[in-house]
């Protein structure tokens, strides 16, 4: 690799966060209907970096330009923000999108004069309800309600397939919330914007802590009401991204949890890939989850985002982040990139550590055990595929890794067959975690990255079904091939989403997003 190539690669390193009010938006970023794909993620970064909460902590310069002042003022409500982004050529005008923005505007207007009031503490008396009654019985929320359920503004449930701009819409709404929902540290009611999987991990951890507290006090009491109260204290507007139900634990908890949250005046906005009626299809004891579905349909406005336009479809050149095959030349390229990133990592340069030092087998605590990072330096980490996917690691482990490291190198990814089905599932989960935490990735693989799941063992009908799903994402099925690794519709969708995300994460625009901005 030439010096110029290395220098070019270094330019993709994370840079300090910059507010939109102090610099004009980059013209190549077009998150919705544009000449470049993958815009929901880029828009998400832009919207996060210009949120109201950031402005509370950073005083703008006195010599604000007219454009910068207009940009700051555009965060007043969703429609104003959308119109500004269209006028600024960040988004392109789209009638269907404008209708959806109108739905966000409706909720914003409901929230503008909404005062959920103080949260009442849960009484600490013993509960006579047993475990099964707490799971299956309808609980009463009235005793600790901050506000009657009928007075809580109706939430939004936005659903659509990959590439319909769900995340961008969520971030646009969250960045324009009325002022009373500013951070609790600023005297507001607060708001929470979180990926649903991370939210459920937080819920389970809080549930464990509360249960232990009750046991020490000799109380036989349901922990969910207290968990809901703790979550409501953090934010009275709750924005879930990628809401889904894939296991019985989540299914059992959700109805009671949502009902309790709303009893504290929490207003929810959710994005999902499925209509509520399609959640947890064919799941164990799904009939027990039906009340949660009915609650969502009753207390949320259900909005279909599918308009026939996929905002990730148009092709563009990928930057060099995927290397195949596994030969000596590509191994050297990966090594040069890793050394270059480590020696120029800003998190190293801002500390007293040796910026060139690479730590071997660093351990980080996680859920009562230690997770080993084979090679790392600052915010850069390197793994072999076997380190990540041949061990019983979970999504919680992957979220922790990608939350700590802004750039991750993965070496020696093999072509995956039927005997590697578990590894394939873990790899998909890891890519999902990278996508959620805005992590840059470099991968060396046995075959081109989009073909690692491909085999020739699927039936003709299965191959045609997979081909149609892949091409609906705007990808070339001939480049990806067919696979018999994924049997259910849920697995097939996860595979298709992974391929779409790998495509997006291989672009120049993705490499130019800054992981550090999200950490600030």
C-alpha positions, 0 to 999 in steps of 0.5 A, spaced: 500 500 500 502 506 498 503 512 502 498 516 499 493 510 500 494 510 507 494 517 508 487 517 504 485 511 509 487 515 515 482 521 513 476 516 514 478 516 522 473 518 527 473 526 527 471 530 533 463 532 533 461 538 529 454 541 530 450 543 524 450 550 526 457 551 526 458 548 519 454 547 513 451 540 511 455 536 506 452 536 500 453 529 498 449 526 504 442 525 501 438 520 506 431 519 503 430 519 496 436 521 492 441 519 487 445 515 493 443 509 497 443 508 504 441 515 507 437 513 513 444 511 517 447 518 514 441 522 516 441 519 523 448 521 524 447 528 522 440 528 526 444 526 532 449 531 531 445 536 531 440 534 536 437 539 541 440 536 547 447 538 544 445 545 543 443 545 551 451 544 552 454 548 547 454 555 546 453 557 538 458 562 536 456 569 536 457 570 528 452 565 526 450 566 519 443 566 516 444 559 514 446 556 521 441 560 524 435 557 520 438 550 521 438 551 528 431 554 528 429 548 524 429 543 530 422 547 532 418 541 530 418 535 525 415 538 519 419 545 519 426 540 520 423 536 514 422 542 510 429 545 511 433 539 510 429 539 503 431 546 502 438 544 503 438 539 499 440 534 504 433 530 502 429 530 496 422 532 496 417 526 496 410 526 497 409 519 501 415 522 506 411 528 507 405 524 509 409 520 514 412 527 517 405 529 517 404 523 522 410 525 526 407 532 526 400 530 529 404 527 535 409 533 536 402 537 536 399 532 541 406 533 546 407 540 545 402 542 551 402 535 554 404 535 561 405 527 564 406 530 571 410 527 577 411 519 577 408 516 583 412 511 587 410 504 587 408 501 594 413 496 598 407 492 600 407 484 599 404 482 593 399 476 593 400 475 585 404 469 583 409 468 578 404 465 573 399 470 575 404 476 573 405 473 567 398 471 564 394 476 568 392 483 566 395 487 572 392 493 574 396 500 573 391 505 576 394 505 583 400 508 581 398 511 575 401 518 574 395 520 568 389 515 566 391 511 560 386 515 556 389 522 557 396 519 554 397 521 547 397 516 542 403 513 540 406 511 533 408 505 530 412 505 524 413 499 520 416 497 513 421 493 510 429 494 509 430 501 506 424 505 507 427 510 512 425 508 519 431 510 523 431 517 519 424 518 521 425 516 528 431 520 529 428 526 526 422 526 531 427 525 537 431 531 535 425 536 534 421 534 541 418 539 545 422 543 550 419 540 556 422 533 554 429 536 554 434 532 558 432 530 566 439 534 568 436 540 564 430 540 568 425 536 563 421 530 563 427 527 558 426 522 552 430 516 551 432 513 544 434 506 543 435 500 539 429 495 542 434 490 543 439 494 547 432 496 551 430 489 553 437 488 555 437 494 560 430 491 562 432 484 564 438 487 568 434 492 572 429 486 573 434 482 576 437 488 580 430 490 583 428 482 584 434 481 588 432 488 592 425 485 594 428 478 596 433 482 601 427 485 604 423 479 604 418 481 599 414 477 594 413 482 589 413 483 581 419 487 579 416 490 573 412 495 576 418 498 579 422 497 572 417 501 569 417 507 574 425 507 573 425 507 565 419 513 566 424 517 570 429 517 565 424 519 559 417 520 558 418 519 551 421 513 549 423 511 542 424 504 540 428 502 533 427 496 530 422 493 535 421 485 534 419 479 538 423 473 537 423 470 544 418 468 549 421 472 555 420 478 551 413 476 549 411 475 556 414 481 559 412 486 553 404 487 555 405 488 562 411 493 561 408 497 556 401 498 560 405 500 566 410 505 562 403 508 559 400 508 566 406 513 568 405 517 562 410 515 557 409 516 550 412 511 545 414 511 538 416 504 535 419 502 528 419 495 526 419 491 520 412 488 521 405 490 522 403 488 529 399 482 527 405 479 524 409 480 531 412 473 534 408 469 528 409 461 530 412 463 537 411 459 543 405 460 547 403 466 542 396 466 544 399 470 551 402 475 547 396 477 543 394 482 549 400 486 547 398 486 540 391 489 541 394 494 546 399 496 541 393 497 536 389 500 541 394 505 543 398 507 537 397 509 530 399 504 525 403 507 519 405 503 513 412 506 510 412 501 504 411 506 498 415 502 493 421 506 494 427 503 497 432 509 499 438 504 499 437 501 492 442 506 487 449 503 487 455 507 488 462 505 489 464 501 495 471 503 499 476 498 500 474 495 506 472 488 504 478 483 502 478 476 499 481 471 498 485 469 504 492 470 501 498 473 503 497 480 499 490 481 503 493 479 509 499 484 509 493 490 506 489 488 513 495 489 517 498 495 514 491 498 515 490 496 522 497 499 524 495 505 521 489 506 524 492 504 531 498 509 530 493 515 528 487 513 533 485 520 536 483 516 543 490 514 543 493 521 541 488 524 547 491 520 552 498 519 555 498 512 552 503 510 547 499 511 541 503 505 537 502 500 543 497 494 541 495 491 547 494 483 546 488 479 550 485 485 553 480 483 558 473 487 559 468 486 564 461 484 561 455 481 565 460 478 571 465 475 566 471 477 562 471 478 555 478 477 551 479 482 545 485 479 542 488 485 539 486 493 540 489 500 541 484 505 543 478 505 539 481 500 534 480 492 535 482 486 531 479 479 531 479 473 527 472 470 525 473 464 530 474 469 536 467 472 535 463 466 532 466 460 534 465 461 541 458 462 545 457 470 545 451 473 545 448 480 542 450 483 549 457 481 548 457 484 541 454 490 543 459 491 548 465 490 543 462 495 538 460 500 543 467 500 546 471 500 539 469 505 533 473 500 528 473 493 528 478 488 523 475 481 522 480 476 519 479 469 516 472 469 515 470 462 511 465 460 506 459 458 511 456 451 510 450 447 513 455 445 519 457 452 520 449 455 521 451 457 528 457 461 526 453 464 521 447 466 526 452 469 530 456 473 525 449 476 523 448 478 530 455 481 530 454 485 524 447 488 527 451 490 533 456 494 528 450 497 524 447 499 531 453 502 534 456 506 527 462 501 527 467 501 521 469 494 519 474 491 515 473 484 513 478 479 510 474 473 507 475 466 503 470 469 498 467 476 496 463 478 503 456 477 500 458 470 498 460 467 505 453 465 506 452 462 499 451 454 498 448 450 492 444 445 496 437 449 496 431 447 492 429 451 486 423 453 490 427 456 496 433 459 491 427 463 487 424 465 494 431 468 496 433 471 490 426 475 490 428 477 497 435 479 495 433 483 489 427 487 493 433 490 497 436 492 490 442 487 490 444 483 485 442 475 487 447 473 482 453 476 486 450 473 492 448 466 490 443 462 494 443 459 501 440 453 505 442 456 511 436 459 513 430 456 514 424 460 517 422 467 514 425 470 520 432 467 519 431 469 511 429 476 513 435 477 518 440 474 512 437 479 507 438 485 512 445 483 514 447 483 506 444 490 505 447 492 511 454 489 509 453 493 502 452 500 506 457 499 511 462 498 505 461 505 502 465 511 503 459 515 506 459 510 512 466 510 513 466 518 513 461 517 519 464 519 526 463 513 531 466 518 536 460 523 535 455 518 538 459 517 544 459 524 546 
